[in-house]
Amino acid sequence: MGSNGRSGEQLDIWQAVFGPVGDNGYPKPIWNKMSGEIDRSVAEYWRENFDLRYILERDWNTLGPKLKGKINIYCGDMDNYYLNNAVYLMEEFLESTNNPYYGGEIEYGDRAEHCWNGDHNLPNAFSRLRYHQMYIPKIAERILKTAPAGADIESWRY
């Protein structure tokens, strides 16, 4: 395992992607691997710059009108990395929105793993082979619902 966050493990990757650069030129660790102490300045940096739920809540007056009807989240309720817990928090916030209401959808796969994609009938290994069948109808519906006046909404539908 490499030093300075070069292990290649998931937490070091997140630090490299989301964290600020430390004085030594490497990603500044969010926590000390030996003591377990959290560096609150790094955690705050992550929150301000990359915590989507926090950013949406902080900036909903600006972002809400731009994202209305566009936020759709699919998550297994047994995510291998426990990311479903963050989705529960996101859902709680989004369901509380108004002016505008977020107007999207959040679905959970019962006992489904990481990268669950919204197919309640087939495992990911099969459903990921048919994303176009799953999502093109939703995309077309969104286009029809939000097309500007006078837009061509006929010639591409057959």
C-alpha positions in Angstrom: 0.0 0.0 0.0 1.5 3.3 -1.1 2.0 6.3 1.1 0.6 9.8 0.5 -2.8 8.4 -0.6 -1.3 6.2 -3.4 -2.8 2.9 -2.3 -5.3 2.8 -5.1 -8.0 1.9 -2.6 -11.4 3.6 -2.8 -10.9 6.1 0.0 -7.5 7.3 -1.4 -9.1 7.7 -4.8 -11.9 9.8 -3.3 -9.3 12.0 -1.6 -7.4 12.4 -4.8 -10.5 13.4 -6.7 -12.4 15.5 -4.1 -9.8 16.8 -1.8 -7.5 19.8 -1.7 -3.8 19.4 -2.3 -1.7 19.2 0.8 1.5 21.1 1.6 3.5 18.1 0.2 1.8 18.2 -3.2 -0.3 15.1 -2.6 -4.0 15.0 -1.8 -4.6 16.2 1.7 -6.1 13.3 3.7 -9.6 13.7 5.1 -8.6 11.5 8.0 -5.5 10.1 9.7 -5.2 6.4 8.9 -3.3 5.7 12.2 -5.3 7.7 14.7 -8.7 7.9 12.9 -8.8 11.7 13.5 -10.8 13.6 10.8 -9.4 16.7 9.3 -12.4 19.0 9.6 -11.0 21.5 7.0 -10.8 18.8 4.4 -14.3 17.5 5.3 -15.6 21.1 4.9 -13.9 21.4 1.5 -15.5 18.2 0.3 -18.9 19.4 1.6 -18.7 22.9 0.0 -17.5 21.6 -3.3 -18.8 18.1 -3.9 -21.6 17.2 -1.5 -24.5 17.3 -4.0 -27.2 17.2 -1.4 -25.6 20.1 0.5 -25.0 22.1 -2.6 -28.6 21.6 -3.9 -30.0 22.6 -0.5 -27.6 25.6 -0.2 -28.3 26.8 -3.8 -31.9 25.6 -4.4 -33.2 29.1 -5.2 -30.8 29.2 -8.2 -30.5 25.5 -9.1 -34.1 24.4 -8.5 -35.7 26.1 -11.5 -32.9 24.7 -13.7 -33.2 21.2 -12.4 -36.9 20.8 -12.0 -37.9 17.4 -13.4 -34.3 16.5 -14.3 -33.2 14.7 -11.1 -33.7 10.9 -11.3 -31.8 8.7 -8.9 -31.7 4.9 -8.9 -30.0 3.1 -6.0 -29.9 -0.4 -4.6 -31.0 -0.4 -1.0 -28.1 -2.6 -0.1 -25.3 -0.7 -1.9 -21.9 -2.3 -1.4 -20.5 1.0 -0.3 -23.6 2.1 1.7 -24.2 4.9 -0.7 -27.9 4.3 -0.3 -27.6 6.1 3.0 -26.6 9.3 1.1 -29.5 8.8 -1.3 -32.0 8.6 1.7 -30.7 12.1 2.8 -30.9 13.4 -0.8 -34.5 12.1 -1.1 -35.4 13.7 2.2 -34.2 17.1 1.0 -35.7 16.8 -2.5 -39.1 15.8 -1.2 -39.1 18.9 1.0 -38.4 21.3 -1.9 -40.9 23.8 -3.2 -40.7 26.8 -5.4 -40.1 24.6 -7.4 -40.7 21.0 -6.2 -37.9 18.9 -7.7 -40.3 16.8 -9.8 -38.0 13.9 -10.5 -37.9 10.4 -9.3 -36.0 8.3 -6.8 -36.2 4.5 -6.9 -34.6 1.8 -4.8 -33.9 -1.7 -5.8 -35.0 -4.1 -3.2 -31.8 -5.8 -1.9 -30.0 -4.5 -4.9 -26.3 -3.8 -5.0 -24.1 -0.9 -6.1 -24.9 0.5 -9.6 -28.5 -0.7 -9.5 -30.1 1.0 -12.5 -33.8 1.0 -12.1 -34.8 -2.4 -13.5 -36.9 -4.1 -10.9 -37.2 -7.3 -12.9 -33.6 -8.2 -14.1 -30.2 -8.2 -12.4 -27.7 -5.5 -13.4 -25.8 -7.9 -15.6 -28.7 -8.2 -18.0 -30.4 -4.8 -17.6 -27.3 -2.8 -18.3 -27.3 -4.4 -21.8 -30.6 -2.6 -22.5 -30.3 0.9 -21.1 -31.5 2.3 -24.4 -34.8 0.3 -24.1 -35.2 1.5 -20.5 -34.4 5.1 -20.8 -35.2 6.3 -24.3 -38.9 6.3 -23.6 -38.3 8.4 -20.5 -36.1 10.8 -22.4 -38.7 11.1 -25.2 -41.4 11.8 -22.6 -39.3 14.6 -21.0 -38.6 16.1 -24.4 -42.3 16.2 -25.3 -43.2 17.6 -21.9 -40.6 20.5 -22.0 -40.2 21.2 -25.7 -40.5 25.0 -26.5 -43.4 26.2 -28.5 -43.1 25.5 -32.2 -40.4 22.7 -31.7 -40.6 19.8 -34.0 -41.9 17.0 -31.8 -43.2 14.8 -34.6 -40.5 14.0 -37.2 -38.3 12.0 -34.9 -41.1 9.8 -33.4 -42.0 6.7 -35.3 
